[in-house]
Amino acid sequence: MWRVVLRPALLFLAPFLLYVAWLALSRTMPFARQHWGRTVVSNLTLLGLAVAVIGMLAFGIFADRRFGAYQPAHIENGVLVPGHIQ
């Protein structure tokens, strides 16, 4: 369940983290107010949304697909057999 939430959240936060890293490497104070104007934050937000959408589409397109019929969980000889794809 956490993978469903964390994957797009990390993709969205990637531009912000890269911007902070770039500011830190350029030896400026990364959390100073003058570096976080409205245009910077809005551009990073739009870029983060684009990265998250493109990343989730890429995960959906290139995900490992398994073909076959789903066998739901059932009980055999008193033992619970988990669901699987046959």
KAMOGI-V611941 format. One record per residue. N is the residue number from 1. RES is the residue in one small letter. PSI is psi as a letter, one per 30 degrees, with the letter a starting at -180 (* if undefined). OMEGA is omega in radians with two decimals (none if undefined). D_CENTER is the distance of its C-alpha to the mean C-alpha in Angstrom with 2 decimals. Layout:
# KAMOGI-V611941
{{N & RES & PSI & OMEGA & D_CENTER} {N & RES & PSI & OMEGA & D_CENTER}}
This chain:
# KAMOGI-V611941
{{1 & m & e & -3.13 & 12.33} {2 & w & f & 3.14 & 10.22} {3 & r & e & -3.14 & 7.68} {4 & v & e & -3.11 & 7.51} {5 & v & e & -3.02 & 7.06} {6 & l & e & -3.09 & 5.36} {7 & r & e & 3.10 & 2.10} {8 & p & e & 3.12 & 2.66} {9 & a & e & 3.11 & 5.01} {10 & l & e & 3.08 & 4.76} {11 & l & e & 3.12 & 4.47} {12 & f & e & -3.09 & 7.06} {13 & l & f & -3.09 & 8.91} {14 & a & e & 3.12 & 9.36} {15 & p & e & 3.11 & 12.49} {16 & f & e & -3.14 & 13.92} {17 & l & e & 3.09 & 13.78} {18 & l & e & 3.11 & 15.33} {19 & y & e & 3.11 & 17.89} {20 & v & e & 3.11 & 18.86} {21 & a & e & 3.13 & 19.27} {22 & w & e & 3.10 & 21.35} {23 & l & e & 3.14 & 23.46} {24 & a & e & 3.14 & 24.03} {25 & l & f & 3.10 & 25.08} {26 & s & g & 3.06 & 27.38} {27 & r & h & 2.97 & 29.07} {28 & t & l & 3.13 & 28.63} {29 & m & j & -3.01 & 27.60} {30 & p & f & -3.09 & 23.88} {31 & f & g & 3.06 & 24.09} {32 & a & k & -3.04 & 27.36} {33 & r & e & -3.08 & 27.60} {34 & q & f & 3.12 & 28.85} {35 & h & f & -3.04 & 25.60} {36 & w & h & 3.09 & 23.59} {37 & g & l & -3.12 & 25.54} {38 & r & e & -3.09 & 24.59} {39 & t & e & 3.13 & 24.08} {40 & v & e & -3.11 & 21.80} {41 & v & e & 3.13 & 19.57} {42 & s & e & 3.08 & 19.62} {43 & n & e & 3.10 & 18.94} {44 & l & e & 3.09 & 15.94} {45 & t & e & 3.11 & 14.68} {46 & l & e & 3.10 & 15.38} {47 & l & e & 3.10 & 13.85} {48 & g & e & 3.08 & 10.56} {49 & l & e & 3.13 & 10.74} {50 & a & e & 3.13 & 11.81} {51 & v & e & -3.14 & 9.15} {52 & a & e & -3.13 & 6.41} {53 & v & e & -3.14 & 9.12} {54 & i & e & 3.12 & 10.19} {55 & g & e & 3.13 & 7.13} {56 & m & e & 3.04 & 6.93} {57 & l & e & 3.12 & 10.67} {58 & a & e & 3.08 & 10.84} {59 & f & e & 3.13 & 9.18} {60 & g & e & -3.10 & 11.67} {61 & i & e & -3.04 & 14.47} {62 & f & g & -3.14 & 14.44} {63 & a & l & 3.11 & 13.76} {64 & d & k & -3.13 & 16.81} {65 & r & k & 3.08 & 19.23} {66 & r & k & -3.12 & 22.12} {67 & f & k & 3.14 & 25.16} {68 & g & a & -3.12 & 27.80} {69 & a & k & 3.10 & 28.79} {70 & y & k & 3.08 & 27.02} {71 & q & j & -3.10 & 29.50} {72 & p & l & 3.11 & 28.84} {73 & a & k & -3.13 & 29.66} {74 & h & l & -3.12 & 33.42} {75 & i & k & 3.05 & 36.27} {76 & e & k & 3.12 & 38.52} {77 & n & h & 3.10 & 41.60} {78 & g & g & -3.13 & 40.32} {79 & v & k & 3.12 & 37.01} {80 & l & k & 3.10 & 33.63} {81 & v & k & -3.10 & 31.96} {82 & p & l & 3.11 & 28.15} {83 & g & k & -3.12 & 26.82} {84 & h & l & 3.11 & 26.03} {85 & i & k & 3.13 & 26.09} {86 & q & * & none & 29.52}}
